[in-house]
């Protein structure tokens, strides 16, 4: 229901926004157009905010050549959902000092949002969020990926993410012998 | 008829042993005279597994008699309800162990003779070490069963007065509604909770008692889907008070804990059934009037399925429906193989059992039995009342049938058979198998950067810009690896962002050896001083907790080894890495 509701409301906001000419049109690498409200874009993405402020927004679709249509669709979906959810204190504070504050736990809807993504889509979204400077989205997606590593051995992690083992046997043994660095040694 | 009927107590077999003889108190000693005689002969030989098994069966049946008798009565005594709950728990556990042992035993025979054609397939899927009983020696099993038997029989002896008082409580009329409750097992094992709610509903304030005779009583059931603030709740209450009804009872249901402060009476927490109780529930549901003992092979398969379902109520209902309709070992084997496939895939991909995620109402990836190439995902689940429209397609159609749909849609997962006929609906999606491109395109890295205006950037942007120049080198290095790894497309600064969020292990320091052991670039990333500084900063809460735990450990070590005490005292002042090293070595000695 949430998915449908999100879409329905997204469409509604889109309509309202169109009437006010208050949207930004974004163009994916494969030429598809997406609209997102200016307010949400400026609030969530530092890059888009900069572009809006600098007047470099193209009415016929701002080219985002780095982002595929699937990832961009997810980005727009996230913006719309974000607009519909009540921003909690956690969200506000995390956007102020991203680099220093401990990470805030994702909200329930954000968890669901990333849970339904395939691995490919999730990694695409990380890059898109990074490119657009969407701190919170980057936070949420990175959190999801780090959760996938929970309780897994190196072999399992490699299997899940299809990472090639580029160590020799001797090196692996060396790592096993080596003591892990302490987290609080400074 | 779902509950298994107790027709005749089976005759306890020969070979009674003294410890249980007096506890069991068979109804008529004369009837078991023969058995008694045998016991004298075998008195000094060890009781065999078979004996214990039969005794356990007998005791469990007695417990079942008490349970079913109690369930049909309206019991108001709290302590009695508690005692019954304990007895019920012990009974479920007993059946779980006994069935596990019996069907496991049978399964070994099956394997030996290779009776089942599907068996070889199954044995590949289910690793033998998962089995509960295969690891233990026969002696261990014997001890376990004996222990269980002792505790159960002493418990039954303790219920003497309970059984006596039970008679004084009025029998519940088995009107159609109650029959549903009993037969459909809708209130399975929840007698205490049921009685609690009934007494809440019947309770009136003394000076309001005349209102019982009038109309205008109102029962409101509020289901809270998300968060409910106290303000919103107060508004809701005042709106209700303005209604015409004089006597209002409100029941609030929710998945969240925070509704507990809203109610005026205690909270009834409904937990998921424990493994043992769930097995009993699933068994009665799947076998119905069939006796599981006559189909030990099927029972074995059902037990494995119950293990995979992991307490999922909707899954149990759906599966039981399919199994009951196809009472055939081939179909059951197929279903179990399907379960195994889905669970293993889910665990290796997402690191958890799909049933657990469904229980927490989180999206889960399931599969389809007929078309295993299609990905079937459940996003969300919710209730629908009987007035609302429900989808025609059922979950069984999708999972086991060949329903041809794609894209996002809703399915009916379960429909309650008792008023108010709620339906449980899943929002889900079937993704068509798409041919995966062999290589994901990432050529646009060096494409046009959007023009950035000055001044409005947070620290994050500077981070992004700072790392940008390093990318081509990193990408080139990954390209050499030649893999299609998900991570190989990510620039190193993003990999660092992800690794930063890997939580430190609670009490073991192995995690980072694990991360470092994945591949070279990860090891390089986490060895970076800047990364370490940020990591320590972000996870300081966990790290403090760990440090405390380590201090406690150190105290323990100190108590054990006096000779190191001087060194450890120093460590209280300032914990340093060297001391941790010493500790971990000494604690292994």
Interface residues (C-beta under 8 A of the other chain):
Chain A: X1 X2 X3 X4 X29 X46 X47 X49 X50 X51 X53 X54 X56 X62 X63 X64 X65 X66 X95 X96 X97 X98 X99 X100 X102 X103 X108 X111 X112 X115 X116 X118 X119 X120 X123 X126 X127 X130 X133 X135 X138 X142 X143 X145 X146 X148 X149 X150 X151 X152 X153 X154 X156 X157 X158 X159 X160 X161 X162 X163 X164 X165 X166 X167 X172 X175 X176 X178 X179 X180 X181 X182 X183 X184 X185 X186
Chain B: X226 X348 X349 X350 X351 X357 X362 X363 X377 X379 X380 X382 X408 X427 X431 X440 X444 X445 X447 X448 X450 X451 X452 X453 X456 X457 X458 X459 X460 X461 X463 X464 X481 X482 X483 X484 X485 X486 X487 X488 X489 X490 X491 X494 X497 X498 X499 X500 X501 X502 X503 X504 X509 X510 X511 X512 X513 X514 X515 X516 X517 X518 X519 X520 X523 X527 X532 X533 X534 X535 X536 X537 X538 X539 X540 X541 X543 X546 X547 X575 X576 X577 X580 X581 X584
